Amino acid sequence: MALESRVVRVNVYFDPEVESFWADSPDLDGLSASGKSRVEVEQEARWAAETLLELAGVQEPPRLNFEDAVYRPE
């Protein structure tokens, strides 16, 4: 399956201690984003995914699937 047609999963975490969000992706190496709100982190993740795919030569905008992830501090 071509990368253009794949849905890219994006994990969205919330840290209640510092009241911030961040995101990463098991499907797109290097994707990382952070923000003060869920909306902001999703916007930043879209920008990061578009940039990473553009650098890889993919012209089609990514289809992102945002999923809530559980933050487990070590």
N, C-alpha and C positions, 0 to 999 in steps of 0.2 A: 504494500500500500504506500502510495506516495505521501510524503510529509504534508503536501498541500491539502490532501483530503482527510487527514487525520484530525481528530479532536484532541487538543492538548489539555491534559488534566493539570489543574493548578490547585495546590493545597493552600488554604488560607488559615492562618493561625491567629489567635488573639492571646496576648499576654496581659492578664488582668492586673498584674503587679505594676506594670509601667503603662497600662492602658494604651497599647498600640497593636497594630496588625502587621503581619508580614506574610509573604507568599513564596513558594518554591514550586518546582514542577518535576515529577518523576519522568516526564516525557520529553522535556526540553532542557538539556544540560546548560547550566549557566543562568537559568531564569531565577531571579531574585528580586523582590520588591518589598517596600515597606510603606506604611502610611498611618496617619492618625485615625482614619475611619475605614470602614469596609469599602466604601465607594472609592476612596483615594487609593487604597492598595490594589483594587481591581484595575483602576486606570493605569497605575504604574506598571502592573503586570502585563497589561495589553501592550504598552509602549515597549517594555523589555522584550516580550515575545516577538513583536514586529521587527524590532532591531536585530535580534538574534537570527531570525529567519531570513531577513534581508541580507545579512552578512553571509548566510549560507547559500544565497542565491535563490531563495524562494520568494516569488513575487506576490503570490496570493496571500491576503491577510489571514492570520491564524483563526481557527475556531477554538475558543477557550471554554473549558468547562470548570467553573469554580466550585470547589468542594470544601466544606468545613473540615478542618483537621484539628486534632487535639494536641495542645501544647503540653509536653511532659518535661518539666525542668529536671535536670540531672542532679 
